[in-house]
Amino acid sequence: MASRIALLCLLGLLVASPAIADSGIYYQLELMWPGAYCEQSSAGCCKPTTSAKPARDFFISGFTVYNATTDAPVNRCSNKAPFDPNEITDIPGLKQYWSNIKCPSNNGQGGWKNAWKMSGACSGLKEKDFFEKALEFRSRLNPLVRLQKNGIQPDFELYSLKKIKKVFQSGINATPLVQCSMGPFNKYMLYKLYFCATEQGTFIDCPVAPKYTCSAEILFHPFKRWMLQQLQGEDAEFAAAADGDDQDAFVLPGVAMDI
Ligand SMILES: *[C@@H]1O[C@H](CO)[C@@H](O)[C@H](O)[C@H]1NC(C)=O
């Protein structure tokens, strides 16, 4: 009997030990709604020069590793790993969901390099793991699908800020920070969502919560691919595709919705 208990204890330790691993960090994922970006940016928004079409969905616009003790981004270390574009070429969904639609059109490398330098290089994560982790969080959140299942969609309508937060609260048990920007008719519109997760991947309310100004009801601006400006003489194929299909040919694998 005693040896059985000892064995159970040992098994318990073995099972529990990975969860105990904790280097005192948490993650913050910043997601941007491209429809709001295109609407508010004076230069508009531009189709990236990569072959992949940006997703018709929230994009990753930042992924930051925080020190859980100080709540400061982990961005100082003596040994910053340099950014190597070749490390991330094969990551599924990177070009679609971490897309850079700034004008003039660009290939996204600048944004990824910046994210790596600002937050990845000192995070203790390998470069590929850093980007994959951000994409994995994004797909677990699956924010557009989650919102749409609750009747909240990018259709120019006004939606209750409280209800938007509640959709996530009841789905992932954490409340996002919502950042608004000024939209048409002087209405605040949904611009960015910020989510935090522990090192083990559990979503939590972000410990650092700057106050963003929104109204009680905010506009959810449509995002259509035709909003992305073409380079002159760019492929007609893309323009035609943007006109017709309202479906994304690309779906990130492993997206599980449990709501
Ligand atoms: C977090 O900050 C504390 C206090 O400065 C420091 O001792 C610790 O090493 C930091 N942790 C990480 C993961 O950077």
Ligand as a Chemical Component Dictionary entry (heavy atoms), coordinates in Angstrom:
data_LIG
# 
_chem_comp.id                   LIG 
_chem_comp.type                 NON-POLYMER 
_chem_comp.pdbx_formal_charge   0 
_chem_comp.three_letter_code    LIG 
# 
loop_
_chem_comp_atom.comp_id 
_chem_comp_atom.atom_id 
_chem_comp_atom.alt_atom_id 
_chem_comp_atom.type_symbol 
_chem_comp_atom.charge 
_chem_comp_atom.model_Cartn_x 
_chem_comp_atom.model_Cartn_y 
_chem_comp_atom.model_Cartn_z 
_chem_comp_atom.pdbx_ordinal 
LIG C1 C1 C 0 12.059 40.379 -13.755 1  
LIG O1 O1 O 0 12.508 41.481 -12.997 2  
LIG C2 C2 C 0 13.183 41.115 -11.808 3  
LIG C3 C3 C 0 13.471 42.410 -11.038 4  
LIG O2 O2 O 0 14.175 43.322 -11.826 5  
LIG C4 C4 C 0 14.433 40.339 -12.161 6  
LIG O3 O3 O 0 15.107 39.947 -10.998 7  
LIG C5 C5 C 0 14.047 39.101 -12.972 8  
LIG O4 O4 O 0 15.200 38.419 -13.400 9  
LIG C6 C6 C 0 13.225 39.506 -14.174 10 
LIG N1 N1 N 0 12.722 38.301 -14.834 11 
LIG C7 C7 C 0 12.827 38.128 -16.147 12 
LIG C8 C8 C 0 12.235 36.867 -16.667 13 
LIG O5 O5 O 0 13.336 38.938 -16.899 14 
# 
loop_
_chem_comp_bond.comp_id 
_chem_comp_bond.atom_id_1 
_chem_comp_bond.atom_id_2 
_chem_comp_bond.value_order 
_chem_comp_bond.pdbx_ordinal 
LIG C1 O1 SING 1  
LIG C1 C6 SING 2  
LIG O1 C2 SING 3  
LIG C2 C3 SING 4  
LIG C2 C4 SING 5  
LIG C3 O2 SING 6  
LIG C4 O3 SING 7  
LIG C4 C5 SING 8  
LIG C5 O4 SING 9  
LIG C5 C6 SING 10 
LIG C6 N1 SING 11 
LIG N1 C7 SING 12 
LIG C7 C8 SING 13 
LIG C7 O5 DOUB 14 
# 
